[in-house]
Each structure stands twice: as structure tokens, then as C-alpha cells.
Amino acid sequence: MRKIISFLLLSFVVYTLPAQIKDPVKFKTELTPLSDTEAEVVFTAAIDKGWHVYSTDLEDGGPISATFNVDNKSGVELVGKLKPVGKEVSTFDKLFEMKVRYFENTAKFVQKVKFTGGAYAIEGYLEYGACDDESCLPPTQVPFKFTGVAKAGNAAAAKMEQPEQKVAEKENATTVASKDSSAMMELVPATTTEAVTDILPAVASSELWKPVISDLQALGEEHSQEDMSWIYIFITGFLGGLIALFTPCVWPIIPMTVSFFLKRSKDKKKGIRDAWTYGASIVVIYVALGLAITLIFGASALNALSTNAIFNILFFLMLVIFAASFFGAFEIRLPSKWGNAVDSKAESTTGLLSIFLMAFTLSLVSFSCTGPIIGFLLVQVSTTGSVAAPAIGMLGFAIALALPFTLFALFPSWLKSMPKSGGWMNVIKVTLGFLELAFALKFLSVADLAYGWRLLDRETFLALWIVIFALLGFYLLGKIKFPHDDDDNKVGVTRFFMALISLAFAVYMVPGLWGAPLKAVSAFAPPMQTQDFNLHKNDVHAKFDDYDLGMEYARLNGKPVMLDFTGYGCVNCRKMEAAVWTDPKVSDLINNDYVLITLYVDNKTPLTEPVKIIENGTERTLRTVGDKWSYLQRVKFGANAQPFYVLLDNQGKPLNKSYAYNEDIPKYIEFLQTGLENYKKGK
């Protein structure tokens, strides 16, 4: 029994070593005859949730397109180009400034071929790119090999040959890594960099390529933050509910409703129970609304709407209408007969149903104030693509809305200290109007980028936001009046500080007109590439794009190394460079204290000659410089997604845990400083 337990523990250790290797796409390849002389090479993929595979023929400078590549062929000719089959998602990518097309859940690519007669053979690979919201895979190859005989009048007899595999059943991960690293020795002289040609390696290349997966795991790895997204959605909904509480449609109803429950029953406990039931009914109603939205549209449809140019224009118009309503131009109300019908039904019934109908009446009569807030929340959470997101957002909203009804029922004396209804509630409505007008521009920006109108370049967007928040500040100071505002010229302390924040935020954005990064609004503003006039220069440039030469340069200069595994088509790599590397502290650390080696895993420069290696018992062919760096990332660090950052000493040993996509600047600075401290300790 003890031996069995030991074996299971050893197996667990072995299989968790390459835990960072991601395999979200699984391809199946087959040759499908069409006639005596024609057939199709069909690639069918199953894609993990949250990931997508890019389609064919994307523009240069964008993500990695799917391509069909032939190494050897005889007795067969290609007919046309590789064709994508199935439902493609087409959207505008702000970072690449182009339309991209990709597949979700499933993908299918077809290449038509023609047999010239007699025996035939074709060998090659499909190359594709895949990304999720946090990382991208390097260009990945799906090898194929088909042989057979094509005769006139007979269907082609095809035989599929899988790439040769080395028999290695359940090999120890360390042994496999050792074989991989020795195979890697063939690649060291495969490419050369003209710069710094006088550098001769003093540390054996085999040491620099030696796997350090266990070292990284001992230091600890970064984890995905997807589990935080639902908490964020809930908090967003909760804050929306708190804001809705202080609107003229909800706040005055609270004392009347609580008093009604406490007075309708001589039993105080029953009154409190009824108030709790009322609050719970509010939660049920709004959560049901969130679920209904998802069931009607579907999570994937909501996500598609959030990136669709036409619907972003509709979202923009909707928020502008809501803002005008909050400014007092008109009121958005549901038909009065709906509220009257539910109210009369509540009066004619008793028990729990009566309380539930009263809560439903509240949701109807308060719609003119809560509707714009709910609409904005649902639009925002739709971008997550999660089935539960609208329901979670509405749960947070409803709990915040229901909380005062239950709390005031438990502590009736608090009612006396409630702020009285008045003009301050209209100030909240107008403030919300300004905020919705500002966020409306975000949705218009998506459509503007998609159609290439160039109406909302970055400086135009920032100029409008500066004006909006400056006007909000002047309104809060009482310099601007709207139809429902009272004539009181006094400005309270709270309004003064709100005005101070708004005006300070407007001033903060002014340098952005000349190219300042403005990290606080980078998620909303158009990309920096749309800025016509940019005086801000704080770039980080790699010293090397070759691992071995960069490591030797760092050794000679007594500096640690920062390895940056990236890709030309990696969206989140560009996000990190724009949002994190532009920070003065980060750029200073990278430029002055480290030797930055940037390795592009999708670099298409061919190696001097293809190199065959054995990786995890499977034979693979490395054809390009990008293949070489991708293999280095897998065999040395046990990872295959980008962005991927790792800090090394001059012997190729890690100085800190690795770092993936996370735009937390203080955390990134800590990552760099810890590596620097560990390097100095080891010298």
C-alpha cells in the first residue's frame, strides 16, 4: 500500500511539472475524397472555452493567420487556397487597428487537392495562431502525411501516416526535458545576429538551455485572475444599486414602505419579517431580469453584440438618451397601466404574494431612475461572455437596493436620521447624466475604429472628456442649472469636494492631448496609435533578439537578464508594453538594470536548415527562428503562452517566479526589484 501511495505521489509530481503548458486547441486531420481525381485535406479543431483560433488571410501586422504548408509532394497538386469553413467572428481589434476574423468553440479549414494519377504522397503542416483574453500561443503546427494510389475510375485510396513517434511510455518529465535540451544543442549555431559579433560564449550553451521548470515552481508561479471577474461584476452591480438608492424615484419610497410594514401588523416581528420578504422579492425580481437577458440573447450573443460596430452605435445612442433624461429633457417611464395593474393586484391579495407584488410595483415605478443604470450595467457585463454575468450584476444591484428596506425595518429609529428628500437627489441624477454621456463616447469609439471614420481619434476623445468633466465640476459648483434644479445658490461641502475631483480629473487629462499615457483612462480611450500629435517618448527597447548572445553580453557586463517571450500577433503583449512598460519606474529598471532579450515566437525567419527534435516522445520539426524560441520557452520554462516574462542570472537560473499578463504596475515593479535583489545576493 505504501508503494502504491509513493507511486501516485511521484506520478502527481511528474505530471504537474509542465503545468504551464497550455493545449486549448485539438486538431483532427483527414483526407476526404471528392471524386476519382480530387480530394480535400480537412482540419477540424475543438477549441476550449475562452480561446479563439484566427482565420486565414489576415492583414500583415496582425494576428497569426492559418496557413497550409507543404514540405514534400508527388502525384498531387494544390487547388486554390486554404479555406475556412463555419461561423467566423469578425470584429475590429483596437490594438492592431484592423478587422480580424476568428473561430470560437470549433474551427474547420479545408484545402482542396488534385491527383495527377498513380501513386501520390503529400506531407506538410497547418500553422495557426490562438489567443484568449490573457495570452496567446506561438504559431502552432499540425503535421500531416498522406499517401495512396489514385487510379482512373476508382476513388483514391488514402493512407494517413502520423509523424513518427519515439516510444516513451510514461517517461519521467526530467528525463524528457534532458533529451529535449540536448537536442536543442543542434539549434545554437542555426542563426546569427550581426550585432555584437565579437562576443564569444564562456558559459556552455547546454547550461543556458537546461530546464529550470522545478526552480520556477519552487519560486511560485502567477495565476489567472479569471476568478476575480465575477467579484468585480458583483461589486459593479452593488455600486450601481447604491447610486440608484439616492435617486428621486427610490429614496422617498423607503420610509413610507418601512412604516407601512411596521404599522400594518400589531406583531413587530411579523412586520420585520414582511420587510425582509420585501427585500428578498426585490433581489429575486432583478436576478430574474438578469437571467432573462442571458436566456433571450445567450452569453455568446451578448459578447458578440459588445464588439459589433452597429450595436455599439445603438449603445451610444441609448446612453445619450438616458443622459438627456437625467438632465431633465424628458422622463423615461413604463406605461402607467402596468404599475396600476400590479398595485391593484397587490391590494386585493394577502400574504407573501402581496409583498412580492409590492416589490414588483417598486421596480416598475422607479424605472425612470433605475432603468438607465440597469441598462448601462447590462451593457458593461455583456463583454465578459459569461452566462452568469448579467445575473451576478443584477444580484449585486438588487442587494444594494433592498438593503435599506430591511435595515430600517430592523432599526426603525434610523428613519429619523435619514436625509430628507430634496434638490440633492436631482444633483445625483444630473451627475449620472454627465457620467453616462462620457461612457457613451466609449461605445461610439468602437464603431468609429471599426468603420475607420477617424471622428474620435485619441485627442478628440480626450478633449470631449475634458469638457464633460469640466462642465460637471462647474455644475456641482452651481454655475450651471438644469430644469429640475432648485434656486438655492449654496454649495454644500460634499458637492464642493465632488466638483474638486471632477475638475482635477479634467486637468489630469489635458497632457494626454500631447501624448501622455493617462493610465487611468487607457481602458476607455482609443489606442495611442490614433494620436496625431505625440510628444511623449518613454520607450523600452530590447538589447538583443538572440538568447545566447544576449546571455553572454549580460555575463560580460555583470547584469541580470529579462527574457520577454512575445509575438508580433500577441494582443496582450502590446497591452503590457503600452500600459506597464511606459511607467517611468518600470522603464528605468528594464533599461538600466537588466539586459532585455525579446524573443518573438512567430518570427518567420527560416533557420539555416530545418531541425528535427524529439519532444515528449514526439518528433517535431523546427523550421523558423520563432519555432526555436517557442521550443526554448517550452523545454526550459515549461510554458507556451505569451506574454511570458522571466528573470535569469548569468547561468540561466531564474531569479524570481515568472510573470504573465497582469497590468498591475506595482506588482510588476516588485517582480523586477525582487529579481534584482536576488541577483545581487548571488554574486
Secondary structure, 3 states (H helix, E strand, C coil): CHHHHHHHHHHHHHHHCCCECCCCEEEEEEEEECCCCEEEEEEEEEECCCCEEECCCCCCCCCCCCEEEEEEEECEEEEEEEEEECCCEEEEECCCCEEEEEEECEEEEEEEEEECCEEEEEEEEEEECEECCCCECCCEEEEEEEEEEECCCCCCEEEECCCCECCCCCCCHHHHHHHHHHHHHHHCCCCCCCCCCCCCCCCCHHHHCCCCHHHHHHHCCCCCCHHHHHHHHHHHHHHHHHHHHCCCCCCCHHHHHHHHHHHHCCCHHHHHHHHHHHHHHHHHHHHHHHHHHHHHHCHHHHHHHHHCHHHHHHHHHHHHHHHHHHHCCCCCCCCHHHHHHHHHHHHHCCHHHHHHHHHHHHHHHCHHHHHHHHHHHHHHHHHHCCCCHHHHHHHHHHHHHHHHHHHHHHCHHHHHHCCCCCHHHHHHHHHHHHHHHHHHHHHHHHHHHHHCCCCCCHHHHHHHHHHHHHHHHHHHCCCCCCCCCCCCCCCCHHHHHHHHHHHHHHHHHHHHHHCCCCHHHCCCCCCHHHCCCCCCCCCCCCCECCHHHHHHHHHHHCCCEEEEEECCCCHHHHHHHHHCCCCHHHHHHHHHHCEEEEEECCCCCEEEEEEEEEECCEEEEEEEHHHHHHHHHHHHHCECCECEEEEECCCCCECCCCECCCCCHHHHHHHHHHHHHHHHHHC
